[in-house]
């Protein structure tokens, strides 16, 4: 559903770009009527503005330049709202911080009494007054007069980013850094754009430059913590998230991320404490329930973990990992029908999930369907040739069905993949012994009635 929403908003943005503003307003209002009251009200307000503007145009109450400016402002306002909706849906889908740019347009010193307003100050003022076309024109005029005006380029980047033009934003931020190599806010926002594209290594380079230049930029630590977390550098992620927590930056998101980091570091007590803190601040965020489920799952408290994963899925039915781990937990308490129901939904969404094919094999074996289990393990191994557990389980089935040669092959591959896995040498020895006993006589087929 979230993907469908994002696709719908993308289509609306394309229509705005094609000049179909009225159609965009009507379709978005219809879509949001039961979805988001606040956003729906904003669309209705913009639609009223647009209707009045068209009426004034027909009555010749506006010159074409005046009409064009007001039309552009409505378009910019709608694009900005669309971008905000996309960001909110993405955040709800992930359950955690998704990267935040510095977009504070009030950072410019206000005009003092008797002081003439600079182009930069005028551009920011127009932006706050929702005159986006005027703001852009003013800031671009400043850049034309002075191509080294880094702040003008930065704020043009902010406007582009807030209206969903990531490419345009990146160009202006880069121009700002080129004009002023110490412009930490532009560096930071470049990092965030890369972060949103999941270009983690490149984003890290930019965020490191940012914090070297401006160690007091608090959001930088939050965003770097997110980057380190996705790079699985949990120790450094924890250090940055502690910094963000101490600074009081977006605490609900910090607790959600830090809980996950603590869980991956094996600090279960601290992970649960952060999940509980986050839950108190934002009880509707599924990520906190998922984090509880993850910790209890790893502690082999499977029934308890199922309860938390179910809570997470109530809040976000599309969260893949909650359903994946709940399926495993169901399988481990022998609730195979429920495990299979989750598993089939997951494989319908992602047929190349080798782990879910492995668990399909596990469940089928427990239900007495050895051929079906082998079929599932074959798929898991095809998708992931390093799936050592699939080799072992397939080998065990081979042993049980008078195929020690095939079993031995699987066990040896598993041993090559993980020489330290303690159970494998004994299985290899068992397969070798059975292969000697068989001696081509088919004794195991006779024993099992094959």
LINDA-V33647 format. One record per residue. N is the residue number from 1. RES is the residue in three letters. PSI is psi in whole degrees, 0 to 359 (none if undefined). OMEGA is omega in radians with two decimals (* if undefined). D_FIRST is the distance of its C-alpha to the first C-alpha in Angstrom with 2 decimals. Layout:
n = <N N>
res = <RES RES>
psi = <PSI PSI>
omega = <OMEGA OMEGA>
d_first = <D_FIRST D_FIRST>
This chain:
n = <1 2 3 4 5 6 7 8 9 10 11 12 13 14 15 16 17 18 19 20 21 22 23 24 25 26 27 28 29 30 31 32 33 34 35 36 37 38 39 40 41 42 43 44 45 46 47 48 49 50 51 52 53 54 55 56 57 58 59 60 61 62 63 64 65 66 67 68 69 70 71 72 73 74 75 76 77 78 79 80 81 82 83 84 85 86 87 88 89 90 91 92 93 94 95 96 97 98 99 100 101 102 103 104 105 106 107 108 109 110 111 112 113 114 115 116 117 118 119 120 121 122 123 124 125 126 127 128 129 130 131 132 133 134 135 136 137 138 139 140 141 142 143 144 145 146 147 148 149 150 151 152 153 154 155 156 157 158 159 160 161 162 163 164 165 166 167 168 169 170 171 172 173 174 175 176 177 178 179 180 181 182 183 184 185 186 187 188 189 190 191 192 193 194 195 196 197 198 199 200 201 202 203 204 205 206 207 208 209 210 211 212 213 214 215 216 217 218 219 220 221 222 223 224 225 226 227 228 229 230 231 232 233 234 235 236 237 238 239 240 241 242 243 244 245 246 247 248 249 250 251 252 253 254 255 256 257 258 259 260 261 262 263 264 265 266 267 268 269 270 271 272 273 274 275 276 277 278 279 280 281 282 283 284 285 286 287 288 289 290 291 292 293 294 295 296 297 298 299 300 301 302 303 304 305 306 307 308 309 310 311 312 313 314 315 316 317 318 319 320 321 322 323 324 325 326 327 328 329 330 331 332 333 334 335 336 337 338 339 340 341 342 343 344 345 346 347 348 349 350 351 352 353 354 355 356 357 358 359 360 361 362 363 364 365 366 367 368 369 370 371 372 373 374 375 376 377 378 379 380 381 382 383 384 385 386 387 388 389 390 391 392 393 394 395 396 397 398 399 400 401 402 403 404 405 406 407 408 409 410 411 412 413 414 415 416 417 418 419 420 421 422 423 424 425 426 427 428 429 430 431 432 433 434 435 436 437 438 439 440 441 442 443 444 445 446 447 448 449 450>
res = <UNK UNK UNK UNK UNK UNK UNK UNK UNK UNK UNK UNK UNK UNK UNK UNK UNK UNK UNK UNK UNK UNK UNK UNK UNK UNK UNK UNK UNK UNK UNK UNK UNK UNK UNK UNK UNK UNK UNK UNK UNK UNK UNK UNK UNK UNK UNK UNK UNK UNK UNK UNK UNK UNK UNK UNK UNK UNK UNK UNK UNK UNK UNK UNK UNK UNK UNK UNK UNK UNK UNK UNK UNK UNK UNK UNK UNK UNK UNK UNK UNK UNK UNK UNK UNK UNK UNK UNK UNK UNK UNK UNK UNK UNK UNK UNK UNK UNK UNK UNK UNK UNK UNK UNK UNK UNK UNK UNK UNK UNK UNK UNK UNK UNK UNK UNK UNK UNK UNK UNK UNK UNK UNK UNK UNK UNK UNK UNK UNK UNK UNK UNK UNK UNK UNK UNK UNK UNK UNK UNK UNK UNK UNK UNK UNK UNK UNK UNK UNK UNK UNK UNK UNK UNK UNK UNK UNK UNK UNK UNK UNK UNK UNK UNK UNK UNK UNK UNK UNK UNK UNK UNK UNK UNK UNK UNK UNK UNK UNK UNK UNK UNK UNK UNK UNK UNK UNK UNK UNK UNK UNK UNK UNK UNK UNK UNK UNK UNK UNK UNK UNK UNK UNK UNK UNK UNK UNK UNK UNK UNK UNK UNK UNK UNK UNK UNK UNK UNK UNK UNK UNK UNK UNK UNK UNK UNK UNK UNK UNK UNK UNK UNK UNK UNK UNK UNK UNK UNK UNK UNK UNK UNK UNK UNK UNK UNK UNK UNK UNK UNK UNK UNK UNK UNK UNK UNK UNK UNK UNK UNK UNK UNK UNK UNK UNK UNK UNK UNK UNK UNK UNK UNK UNK UNK UNK UNK UNK UNK UNK UNK UNK UNK UNK UNK UNK UNK UNK UNK UNK UNK UNK UNK UNK UNK UNK UNK UNK UNK UNK UNK UNK UNK UNK UNK UNK UNK UNK UNK UNK UNK UNK UNK UNK UNK UNK UNK UNK UNK UNK UNK UNK UNK UNK UNK UNK UNK UNK UNK UNK UNK UNK UNK UNK UNK UNK UNK UNK UNK UNK UNK UNK UNK UNK UNK UNK UNK UNK UNK UNK UNK UNK UNK UNK UNK UNK UNK UNK UNK UNK UNK UNK UNK UNK UNK UNK UNK UNK UNK UNK UNK UNK UNK UNK UNK UNK UNK UNK UNK UNK UNK UNK UNK UNK UNK UNK UNK UNK UNK UNK UNK UNK UNK UNK UNK UNK UNK UNK UNK UNK UNK UNK UNK UNK UNK UNK UNK UNK UNK UNK UNK UNK UNK UNK UNK UNK UNK UNK UNK UNK UNK UNK UNK UNK UNK UNK UNK UNK UNK UNK UNK UNK UNK UNK UNK UNK UNK UNK UNK UNK UNK UNK UNK UNK UNK UNK UNK UNK UNK UNK UNK>
psi = <317 322 321 321 314 319 321 314 323 319 319 317 319 321 322 316 331 0 5 62 314 314 320 317 317 312 320 322 316 319 322 354 315 8 314 102 314 313 323 317 322 320 318 320 316 323 321 317 316 320 315 320 316 324 317 324 316 332 3 35 352 145 162 317 319 315 315 318 313 322 318 322 320 318 314 318 320 320 319 317 317 317 319 319 317 317 319 318 321 320 318 324 320 335 6 177 135 21 127 128 159 114 27 103 7 8 344 139 128 162 129 161 130 355 140 136 128 166 322 313 321 318 317 319 315 324 313 333 10 17 76 319 317 320 314 315 319 315 323 324 320 319 325 321 327 93 346 10 85 320 322 315 320 311 331 323 318 313 317 317 318 340 11 9 82 323 313 321 314 320 316 322 319 321 322 317 325 320 328 100 354 12 88 328 321 318 315 314 331 317 318 321 318 322 315 336 0 30 74 315 315 321 321 319 317 322 328 317 319 310 335 321 324 81 346 3 98 320 339 321 322 313 323 326 319 319 311 322 317 339 2 27 79 329 312 326 317 318 316 320 329 319 315 320 318 331 352 27 118 61 323 318 320 314 322 314 316 326 316 320 314 320 319 340 358 10 73 320 312 326 316 324 316 321 320 319 313 320 323 328 328 85 346 358 113 336 324 319 322 318 319 315 319 315 313 328 314 336 6 27 73 321 320 320 323 320 316 320 324 321 318 318 333 324 334 88 346 1 110 312 327 316 323 311 328 322 315 317 317 316 322 345 13 24 70 325 317 321 317 322 314 316 318 324 318 316 333 326 321 85 347 21 98 327 319 328 323 313 330 317 317 313 315 319 316 333 6 10 79 316 319 324 315 319 316 319 324 317 316 317 323 318 329 94 352 13 82 323 327 320 315 312 322 322 321 318 321 317 316 343 30 41 62 329 313 321 315 318 314 316 322 321 317 321 321 322 325 88 343 3 113 329 342 316 322 323 321 315 319 316 319 320 316 326 321 318 323 312 27 5 352 24 324 327 323 317 322 7 24 none>
omega = <3.14 3.11 3.11 3.11 -3.13 3.14 3.13 -3.13 3.08 3.11 3.12 3.13 3.12 3.13 3.08 3.12 3.13 3.11 -3.14 -3.02 -3.12 3.12 3.12 3.14 -3.12 -3.08 -3.13 3.09 3.11 -3.11 -3.03 -3.01 -3.13 -3.02 -3.01 -3.02 -3.10 3.13 3.11 3.12 3.12 3.12 3.10 3.12 3.12 3.13 3.08 3.10 -3.10 3.13 3.12 -3.14 -3.14 3.10 3.11 3.12 -3.13 3.12 -3.12 3.12 -3.10 2.97 -3.14 3.10 3.13 3.12 -3.10 3.14 -3.11 3.10 3.11 3.14 3.09 3.11 3.11 3.14 3.14 3.08 3.13 3.12 3.11 3.13 3.11 3.11 3.12 -3.14 3.13 3.14 3.12 3.13 3.12 -3.12 -3.12 3.13 -3.09 3.12 -3.12 3.14 -3.14 3.10 3.00 -3.09 -3.11 -3.11 3.12 -3.06 -3.13 3.14 -3.13 -3.13 3.09 3.14 3.13 -3.12 3.13 -3.12 3.10 3.09 3.13 3.12 3.13 3.13 3.14 3.12 3.14 3.10 3.14 3.13 3.13 3.07 -3.04 3.13 3.11 3.13 -3.12 -3.13 -3.12 -3.12 3.08 3.07 3.12 3.14 3.10 3.13 -3.11 -3.12 3.12 -3.13 -3.02 -3.11 3.10 3.11 -3.14 -3.08 2.99 3.05 3.11 -3.13 3.11 -3.11 -3.10 3.08 3.01 -3.13 -3.08 -3.12 3.10 3.12 -3.13 3.14 -3.14 3.10 3.12 3.10 3.12 -3.14 3.09 3.14 -3.11 -3.06 3.11 -3.08 -3.02 -3.13 3.09 3.08 -3.12 -3.08 2.99 3.12 -3.11 3.08 3.11 3.11 -3.12 3.05 -3.10 3.00 -2.90 -3.08 -3.14 3.09 3.14 3.12 -3.12 -3.12 3.06 3.07 -3.14 -3.04 3.00 -3.13 -3.05 -3.09 -3.11 -3.13 -2.96 -3.13 3.11 -3.14 3.09 -3.12 3.11 3.06 3.10 3.13 3.14 -3.14 -3.13 3.03 3.13 3.01 -2.91 3.12 3.14 3.07 -3.13 -3.14 -3.13 -3.14 3.03 3.09 -3.13 3.13 3.13 3.13 3.12 -3.10 3.00 -2.94 -3.14 3.11 3.13 -3.12 3.12 -3.12 -3.08 3.07 3.14 3.10 3.13 3.12 3.14 3.05 -3.12 3.14 -2.97 -3.12 -3.14 3.12 3.14 3.11 3.13 3.11 3.13 3.09 -3.14 -3.13 3.12 -3.12 -3.07 -3.04 -3.11 -3.13 -3.08 -3.05 -3.14 3.13 3.08 -3.13 3.04 -3.13 -3.13 -3.13 -3.11 3.07 -3.13 3.06 3.12 3.03 -2.91 -3.14 3.11 -3.14 3.11 3.13 -3.13 3.10 3.10 3.07 3.13 -3.10 3.03 -3.11 3.10 -3.09 -3.08 -3.08 -3.00 -3.04 3.09 -3.14 3.14 -3.12 3.09 3.09 3.12 -3.12 3.08 -3.13 -3.07 3.02 3.06 3.02 -2.91 3.14 3.12 3.10 -3.12 3.14 3.09 -3.08 -3.12 3.06 -3.12 -3.11 3.04 3.12 -3.07 -3.08 -3.10 3.09 -3.06 3.13 -3.14 3.02 3.07 -3.11 3.02 3.09 3.13 -3.10 -3.14 3.12 -3.13 3.13 3.05 -3.13 -3.11 3.10 3.11 3.11 3.13 3.11 -3.14 3.11 3.09 3.14 -3.14 -3.12 3.09 -3.12 -3.12 -3.11 3.14 -3.10 -2.98 -3.12 3.11 3.09 -3.11 -3.10 3.08 3.11 3.12 3.11 3.09 3.10 -3.09 -3.10 3.00 3.10 -3.08 3.12 3.12 3.11 -3.13 3.12 3.14 -3.11 3.14 3.09 3.12 3.14 3.08 -3.13 -3.13 -3.11 -3.08 3.14 -2.91 -3.05 -2.96 -3.13 3.13 3.11 3.09 -3.14 3.13 3.14 3.12 3.13 3.14 3.12 3.08 -3.12 -3.10 3.05 3.10 -3.05 3.13 -3.09 -3.10 3.06 3.10 -3.12 -3.09 3.09 -3.09 *>
d_first = <0.00 3.81 5.37 5.01 6.27 8.73 9.81 10.50 12.51 14.22 15.33 16.63 18.54 20.06 21.21 22.77 24.53 25.78 27.28 25.12 24.92 25.35 22.66 20.23 21.27 20.94 17.45 16.12 18.05 16.66 13.03 14.06 16.47 14.66 12.24 14.86 18.51 20.18 18.30 18.77 22.44 22.73 21.48 23.94 26.65 26.11 26.14 29.40 30.81 30.01 31.61 34.70 34.93 34.98 37.54 39.71 39.54 40.71 43.50 44.55 44.23 42.66 43.84 41.49 41.12 40.28 37.73 36.17 35.92 34.26 31.80 30.91 30.47 27.98 26.07 26.21 25.10 22.02 21.22 21.77 19.42 16.63 17.41 17.45 13.98 12.71 14.92 13.91 10.16 11.48 13.98 11.91 9.88 13.36 15.21 18.18 20.05 18.76 22.10 23.85 26.30 29.51 29.20 32.03 33.84 36.53 38.13 40.76 44.02 44.41 47.31 50.50 52.90 54.97 52.88 51.56 47.79 46.79 44.32 41.88 42.29 41.95 38.75 37.15 38.52 37.08 33.66 33.85 35.02 31.87 34.14 32.04 34.05 37.24 36.08 35.17 38.42 40.46 39.04 39.40 42.97 43.62 42.44 44.65 47.59 46.85 44.59 44.99 43.38 40.75 39.40 38.83 36.85 34.86 33.92 33.05 30.68 29.18 28.69 27.13 24.71 23.76 22.97 20.81 23.65 23.76 26.38 28.62 28.29 29.37 32.31 33.56 33.19 35.10 37.69 38.09 38.74 41.10 43.02 43.06 42.61 42.42 39.46 37.39 34.61 33.98 34.11 31.61 29.10 29.56 28.76 25.52 24.43 25.28 23.54 20.20 20.87 21.69 25.26 26.56 30.23 30.70 28.91 31.30 34.29 33.42 32.66 35.93 37.80 36.29 37.47 40.82 41.31 39.96 39.93 39.26 35.81 33.86 30.32 31.57 31.98 28.49 27.01 29.55 28.71 25.09 26.52 29.00 26.45 24.41 27.79 28.54 31.63 31.19 34.69 34.39 30.86 32.38 35.25 33.10 30.76 33.97 35.15 32.00 32.27 35.95 35.18 32.68 29.88 26.37 27.45 24.25 22.74 26.12 26.32 22.90 23.96 27.55 26.74 24.91 27.86 30.38 28.77 29.07 32.64 33.39 34.07 32.43 34.23 33.25 29.61 29.49 31.38 28.92 25.93 27.87 28.72 25.14 24.13 26.93 25.72 22.00 21.44 17.72 17.06 15.91 17.80 21.08 20.51 19.45 22.67 24.70 23.35 24.14 27.67 28.45 27.20 29.56 32.26 31.80 30.96 28.38 28.19 27.73 25.04 23.10 23.25 21.85 19.03 18.15 18.32 15.98 13.38 13.92 12.97 10.06 9.12 7.57 10.97 12.74 16.23 16.26 15.60 17.97 20.71 20.38 20.93 23.98 25.25 25.12 27.04 29.58 30.40 30.68 27.83 27.12 25.22 22.61 22.60 22.13 19.22 17.25 18.78 17.87 14.13 14.60 16.86 14.68 12.18 15.23 18.46 20.58 20.23 23.97 23.84 21.84 24.35 27.05 25.87 25.57 29.21 30.17 28.90 30.53 33.76 33.82 33.39 36.34 34.66 36.31 35.80 32.06 32.05 33.98 31.61 28.65 30.82 31.81 28.24 27.70 30.96 30.23 27.02 28.83 32.65 33.05 31.47 34.75 33.74 32.74 36.23 37.91 36.17 36.78 40.35 40.88 39.86 42.29 45.02 44.44 44.79 47.98 46.52 47.96 48.15 44.42 43.78 46.11 44.28 40.93 42.57 44.33 41.15 39.54 42.72 42.60 39.04 40.05 43.86 43.59 41.60 44.31 43.54 43.75 47.52 48.39 46.14 47.78 51.19 50.28 49.11 52.28 54.44 52.90 53.28 56.99 57.44 55.85 58.33 57.16 58.33 54.95 55.81 52.22 51.42 54.43 53.42 49.92 51.13 49.53>
